[in-house]
Amino acid sequence: MASMEGLRIDRSLIPTQPRDVERFLKSDSCPVDTSLPPGFPKVVDSKTAWSGENAKFDPSTEQHTLILSEAEIGELEEGCRMFKELNLPFDAVSEKTLPLPTLSAKLKAWASELTQGVGFFRIRGLNPQQYSSEKNILMYLGICAYVAEKRGMQDERGNMLLHLTDVGPQNAGINERQAPYSNISQPYHTDAGGLIALYSLGQAETGGNSQLVPMATVYNEIAATRPDIIRLLASHTWVFDSFGLTPAYNVRPLLYPLKDGKVMFAFARRPLLGSSQSPRSEGVPELSDAHVEALNAVQFVAAKHALSTSLPVGEMLFWNNLSMLHSRQGFTDGGAGKRRHLIRLWLCNEATLSGWSIPEEIKAGWDDAFELDGREQKWPLDPITDREFITYQARASGHD
């Protein structure tokens, strides 16, 4: 790869965005080899190959939003009442145990947008302040049951949901607690779920926007200008730090070709570069400058085309994690009622599995999340604040 001579390669968790991404992507001389790796398309032609520079893809508009009516909210409340009468745990929430006779069809139609449309949608209309913590989670699970059949386990403790909120310095310092439990920015990355859902119980005073960008759009721009970067992203040369687990690190690609002309990124910068909260482990090989330049190219192109959207209290946001990268703005909480608090679920439905094959190198992590095998499922009603949990570095799920 032809790096940009004279410029320091930025190894920060979030590198400084260049003013001109196109100029950054230009190599010092045109690459002699303009080929793409076997199986990779010249262009991904997909409904998800949009850019946030186009205003019609603003996710806050009604075009991409299901607005619940009073009758539909009443139906959801009644479904929750019927589920409670069964005296079952949250694990048992399903279409059968929490019926939504009319809302169900609408939810399934919107869910198809995740795999057959633009790759995201949101739901508006609930007021979580009217409900208890338990009722909010039950209503959330009830809606999600009609979006996806499976829910994923998000950590080694068996937690099926994660409270994304800044738990504060009284629990651990800013350079100790991991990103879900602090207010720092997060770079573009993927999670371990097929579909991602967020439910907003609280909004920060400033910042905290979620940012979404199609993998297809990022791929298409880089493939057209720097096929050498695509070749490197697809190579088995990327060293992922395990942060104390065995083996000490894993080596795999971070970009994969899929069937039907799709491509998929699967990565996070933290295990590739380390961070203030998770320094690179001793003995784990560092990435070369060429690798970091390629990684930064993904970050810069993603930021160029991303949608940035707030999530007001009571709204839910869903996206396809197998076709979208996401990031988070840093944020500042205020007083009561102005603290960012989202509940995250990892989901999977048959449409996801039929449209996106999971690469073998990441299948173990996928299976660990979705093949529960009778493991105990935990559903914390409130954020977990114990120091060991919020500072644990090796938890790939949820810290990236």
Residue, then its C-alpha position, 0 to 999 in steps of 0.5 A: m500500500a502506498s502510505m501518505e509520506g511525511l504524515r504521522i499515522d494516527r493510531s488514536l481510538i478515534p483518529t482526527q477526521p481529514r478535511d478532504v477524505e478524497r484526498f486522504l484516499k489518494s495514494d502517492s501514485c496510482p496502485v499498479d494492481t487495481s484488482l479486488p480480492p476473490g469474491f469481492p464485487k466491484v460495486v455493491d448494488s443495494k438499497t442500503a448503499w445510501s449516504g447520510e449526505n442525502a436528506k431523505f435518509d434522515p432517520s428522524t423523519e416519519q418516512h423511517t419511523l413507526i409512530l404508535s397510536e394510542a390504540e396500539i399502545g393500549e394493545l401493547e399494554e394489554g399484551c403485557r398484562m396477559f403475559k404477566e398473568l402467565n407468571l413467566p420470566f422475561d426469557a419466555v416473551s414471544e409472539k405466543t405469550l405476548p399477543l399483539p393482534t393488530l400491531s404485529a403485522k405492522l411491526k413485521a412489515w417494518a422489520s423487513e426494512l432491516t433486511q430488504g430496505v434501507g437497513f434501519f427504522r425507529i419507533r416513536g410514541l411511548n412514554p417510559q416515565q409512565y411505567s416501572s423499569e420492569k414494565n418498560i423492559l417487558m414492553y420493549l421485549g414485546i415489540c422486539a418479539y415481532v421484529a426478531e425471533k432470537r435474542g442474544m446474550q451480551d456478556e459472560r454473566g448471562n445478561m440479555l440486555l445492557h444499560l448504556t449509561d455513564v455510571g460516573p467516576q464514583n464507580a471507576g475513573i474515566n480511563e478505567r470504565q469501558a465505553p458503555y458505562s462512560n460518556i466517551s465517543q466511540p468509533y465506527h464498529t460492529d457488534a456481535g448481533g444480527l440486529i441491534a435495538l436501542y430503547s431510550l429511557g433518558q437523553a443527555e443534555t448535549g451529544g450522545n447521537s447514534q451514527l449509522v452508515p451502510m457498509a456498502t457505501v463505505y466499501n464502494e468508495i474505498a474499492a473505487t479509489r483504493p483497491d489496495i486497501i480492500r485487499l488489506l482489509a480482506s487479508h488474514t493479517w489483522v491482530f485482535d487483542s484478547f485482553g488476557l484471554t487464551p489465545a492472547y490474540n486472534v488473527r483474521p480479516l475484518l472484511y468478508p465477501l458474502k453471497d449475492g454480491k454483499v460484503m460485511f465488515a466485522f471489527a472494532r478498533r479497540p482490540l486492534l489498537g487498544s485504548s486508554q481504558s484497554p491498553r494493547s496487551e504486552g506481547v500482542p503484535e502491533l498493527s503496521d502503519a499500512h494496516v492503521e491507514a486502512l483502518n482509518a480509511v474506513q473510519f473517515v469514509a464512514a464519518k463522511h456518509a453517516l447519519s447522525t441521529s438523537l434518540p429522544v426519550g421513549e423512542m426505539l432505534f433498530w438497525n441491521n448490524l450485518s449491513m451497517l457500521h455504527s458509532r456514538q458521539g461523546f455526551t454530557d449529562g445534565g441534571a435530573g431528566k437529562r441523563r443518557h440511558l439506553i437499553r440495548l438488545w441483540l436480535c436475530n431473525e430468519a431473514t437475517l440468517s438467510g440473507w447474510s452468512i456468518p463468516e467462520e472466523i466470527k461464528a464462535g462469537w455469534d454462537d456464544a451469543f445466540e446458542l443459549d443451550g439452557r444457560e441462565q438468562k439475566w435481565p437487569l432492571d437497572p444499570i450494573t455499576d460494580r467496578e469489576f464489571i464496568t472495567y473488564q477489558a476482555r468482554a468483546s461483546g459490548h465494549d467495542 
